[in-house]
Amino acid sequence: MPTTKYYFETPYIEEGPAGYNKLHIRYKLRRGISVIKENGVYREARYPYIDELNAAETYYLGGSKYEVTLAEKASLEAAGYTVTTEIV
């Protein structure tokens, strides 16, 4: 019997390394952005501190893909994030 799984991939930004060389301008790296939920509100952080993560209701570290529950899916989508559905 097929089951439904929900996946949340954190947002990212593409940025190049420091420098003004022509190669540096063209080369881009994906940098994940962490998503932190505090007091029912989601926010994004590039470099979260451990104290922020410990105080959060839940968090998703940048650059990762997470399997989430149906309730988390609804909450993330209500906040404007995209959650993919996969039938296995």
Summary of the structure (lengths in Angstrom):
residues: 88
radius of gyration: 16.0
end to end distance: 8.7
largest distance: 55.4
contacts: 210
relative contact order: 0.32
helix: 23%
strand: 41%
